Amino acid sequence: MTMKIHTALITGASAGIGKAFAHHLAKEKYSLLLVARREDRLKELAAELVEKYSINCHIFAADLNDPSAPAEITSYAESLGITIDILINNAGLSGKTAFAETPWSKLAAEIQLMITSVTELCHRVLPQMQKNGWGRIINLSSLAAFSPPGASLLYTGIKHYVLDISQSLDMELKPQGIHVTALCPGFTYSEFHDVMGTRDAANNLPSVLWQEPEQVVKEGWDAVMNGKPVCVPGLVNKVIASSVRPLPISIQYFLGNHMNPFKH
């Protein structure tokens, strides 16, 4: 009897944590459907993974800022006869200007990308996971979900949502064999801060705060496979996360105003 090879859908797969997830799961011989905006990078990554790990790997270029993207992605998977057994909701971005100074179009794009698309993709892949009695979902939250309020636009609030919805889904779905984990990394070596325009501030942070994407991925994957609804990778990040939440709101506001390295 041939064992079923599970297929993982990874968004934001062309760089950083998403790319590290692609390598990690390919090494474990999972089939992949990689999604990102940059088709050239997806093609290059897929070719590398197929050559190195001899897996099945499909790509789909899409911008998850587009409300039609989640439906297009899952329709593409259906057209290939692919069942999504694993979902890695990794795509994300953040701005660096104050909320009131940011055009609504940019704020709406953040909400679409990191709330609506994340939630819709979960909703679209769940029926088949429920039918099969098995599924794994990792939603990328952030250490920011545990941090004090600060001048980080919608990002902190969005990541709070991702953390909370992931825990709620895990509680609802675990009896059906589906594990959902909110992965909450801190500072991770990637292109994220270049895209945000906060590279100079990031470079001034102590090296002890940083992790490689591969470290984040390993801890996140171990967490979802072991049924842990929240994963804060790295000892330093765990200490930060556990220290902030019990503090009074007034102290959280003070820390948010005075210790945010990206505040302008």
C-alpha positions in Angstrom: 0.0 0.0 0.0 1.4 3.4 -1.1 1.5 6.0 1.6 -0.1 9.4 0.8 2.4 12.2 0.3 1.1 15.3 1.9 1.1 18.6 0.1 2.0 21.9 1.7 0.9 25.4 0.5 3.4 28.0 1.5 2.7 31.7 1.0 5.5 34.3 0.9 7.6 31.4 -0.2 10.3 33.2 -2.3 12.4 34.6 0.6 13.0 34.5 4.4 10.9 32.3 6.6 8.8 31.1 3.7 11.8 30.0 1.7 13.2 28.2 4.8 9.9 26.4 5.2 10.0 25.3 1.6 13.5 23.8 2.1 12.5 22.2 5.4 9.4 20.5 4.1 11.1 19.5 0.8 13.8 17.8 2.8 11.1 15.8 4.6 9.7 14.8 1.2 6.5 16.8 1.3 5.0 18.0 -2.1 4.8 21.8 -2.3 2.7 24.5 -3.8 4.7 27.7 -3.5 3.0 31.2 -3.7 4.7 34.6 -3.8 4.5 37.7 -6.0 7.8 37.2 -7.8 7.4 34.5 -10.3 11.1 34.5 -11.3 12.2 33.7 -7.7 9.5 31.0 -7.4 10.8 29.3 -10.6 14.3 29.4 -9.3 13.4 28.1 -5.9 11.2 25.3 -7.3 13.9 24.1 -9.7 16.4 24.1 -6.8 14.1 22.0 -4.6 13.2 19.5 -7.3 16.8 19.0 -8.2 18.0 18.7 -4.5 15.2 16.7 -3.0 13.4 15.0 -5.9 9.9 16.2 -4.8 6.8 17.5 -6.6 6.8 21.3 -6.6 4.2 23.6 -8.2 4.3 27.4 -8.1 1.6 30.1 -8.4 2.5 33.8 -8.7 -0.1 35.8 -6.7 -0.3 39.0 -4.7 -2.3 38.3 -1.5 -3.1 42.0 -1.3 -5.6 41.1 -4.1 -8.9 40.0 -2.6 -9.3 37.4 -5.4 -5.9 35.7 -4.7 -7.0 33.1 -2.1 -9.7 31.8 -4.4 -7.4 31.7 -7.4 -4.7 29.8 -5.4 -7.1 27.1 -4.2 -8.8 26.8 -7.6 -5.3 26.3 -9.1 -4.6 23.5 -6.6 -7.9 21.9 -7.5 -7.2 22.1 -11.2 -4.0 20.1 -10.5 -5.8 17.6 -8.4 -3.9 18.7 -5.3 -5.2 18.4 -1.8 -3.8 20.9 0.6 -2.8 19.0 3.8 -0.5 21.7 5.2 -1.0 25.5 5.1 1.8 27.9 6.0 0.4 31.4 6.0 3.6 33.3 5.9 3.1 36.3 3.6 3.4 39.7 5.4 4.5 43.3 5.3 4.5 46.4 7.5 4.9 50.1 6.9 6.9 52.6 8.8 4.8 55.8 8.8 2.3 56.8 11.4 -1.3 55.5 11.1 -2.9 58.9 10.3 -0.2 59.7 7.7 -0.5 56.4 5.8 -2.9 56.3 2.8 -5.9 54.1 3.5 -5.0 52.0 0.4 -1.8 50.9 2.1 -3.5 50.2 5.4 -6.2 48.2 3.6 -3.5 46.2 1.8 -2.0 45.2 5.1 -5.4 44.1 6.4 -6.1 42.2 3.2 -2.7 40.5 3.2 -2.4 39.6 6.9 -5.9 39.2 8.1 -8.4 38.6 5.3 -6.2 36.4 3.1 -4.9 34.4 6.1 -8.4 33.8 7.4 -9.8 33.0 3.9 -7.1 30.5 3.1 -7.7 28.7 6.4 -11.4 28.6 5.6 -10.8 27.3 2.1 -8.5 24.4 2.9 -10.2 23.2 6.1 -13.1 21.2 4.5 -10.7 18.8 2.8 -8.6 18.5 6.0 -11.7 17.7 8.0 -12.7 15.1 5.4 -9.3 13.5 5.7 -9.1 13.8 9.5 -5.6 15.3 9.3 -4.2 18.8 8.7 -1.5 21.2 9.8 -1.7 25.0 9.7 0.9 27.5 10.7 -0.1 31.1 10.8 2.8 33.6 11.1 2.1 35.9 14.0 5.0 37.8 15.6 6.6 38.5 18.9 4.9 41.9 18.4 1.7 40.1 19.4 3.1 40.0 23.0 4.8 43.4 22.9 3.6 46.7 24.4 1.5 49.0 22.3 3.7 51.2 20.2 4.1 53.2 17.0 4.0 50.1 14.7 0.9 50.9 12.8 -1.6 48.1 12.3 1.1 45.5 12.6 0.9 44.8 16.3 -2.9 44.6 16.2 -2.9 42.4 13.1 -0.5 40.0 14.8 -2.6 39.9 17.9 -5.5 38.8 15.7 -3.4 36.1 14.0 -2.3 34.8 17.4 -5.9 34.7 18.8 -7.6 33.2 15.7 -5.0 30.5 15.5 -5.6 29.5 19.1 -9.3 29.5 18.6 -9.0 27.4 15.5 -6.7 24.9 17.2 -9.2 24.5 20.0 -12.0 23.9 17.6 -10.2 21.6 15.1 -7.8 19.6 17.2 -10.4 16.9 18.0 -10.7 16.4 14.2 -7.0 15.8 13.8 -6.1 19.3 12.7 -3.4 21.2 14.5 -3.1 25.0 14.2 -0.1 26.9 15.5 0.6 30.7 15.7 4.3 31.0 15.0 5.6 34.2 16.8 9.2 34.9 15.7 11.1 37.9 16.9 13.9 39.5 14.8 14.8 37.2 12.0 17.4 37.6 9.3 15.5 38.2 6.1 14.5 40.9 3.6 11.6 42.0 5.9 13.3 45.1 7.3 14.6 46.1 3.8 11.0 46.1 2.6 9.8 48.0 5.7 12.5 50.6 5.3 13.7 49.9 8.9 17.1 48.2 8.1 19.2 50.9 9.8 17.3 50.6 13.0 17.3 46.8 12.8 21.1 46.8 12.3 21.5 48.6 15.7 19.9 45.8 17.6 22.0 43.4 19.7 22.8 40.2 17.9 21.4 38.1 20.7 17.9 39.2 19.6 18.3 37.7 16.1 17.5 34.3 14.7 18.2 32.6 11.4 15.0 31.6 9.4 15.9 28.0 9.7 15.8 28.1 13.5 12.4 29.7 13.4 11.1 27.1 11.0 12.4 24.1 12.9 10.8 25.3 16.1 7.5 26.2 14.4 7.3 22.9 12.5 8.0 20.9 15.7 5.3 22.9 17.5 2.6 22.2 15.0 3.4 18.6 14.7 3.3 18.2 18.5 0.0 20.1 18.7 1.3 23.3 20.4 -1.0 26.2 19.5 1.6 28.9 20.1 5.3 28.9 19.3 7.7 31.7 20.3 11.0 30.5 18.9 14.2 31.3 20.8 15.0 31.6 24.5 15.3 35.4 24.5 12.0 35.8 22.7 10.3 33.4 25.1 11.6 35.5 28.0 10.4 38.7 26.4 6.9 37.3 25.6 6.4 35.9 29.1 7.7 39.2 30.8 5.5 41.7 29.0 1.9 40.3 29.2 1.7 40.4 33.1 2.7 44.1 33.2 0.1 46.8 34.0 -1.2 48.6 30.9 0.4 51.9 32.0 3.9 50.3 32.1 3.2 48.6 28.7 2.4 52.0 27.2 5.6 53.5 28.7 7.7 50.6 27.2 5.9 51.0 23.9 6.7 54.7 23.7 10.3 54.6 24.9 11.7 51.2 23.8 10.4 50.7 20.3 13.5 50.9 18.0 11.3 51.6 14.9 9.3 54.5 16.4 9.7 57.8 14.5 
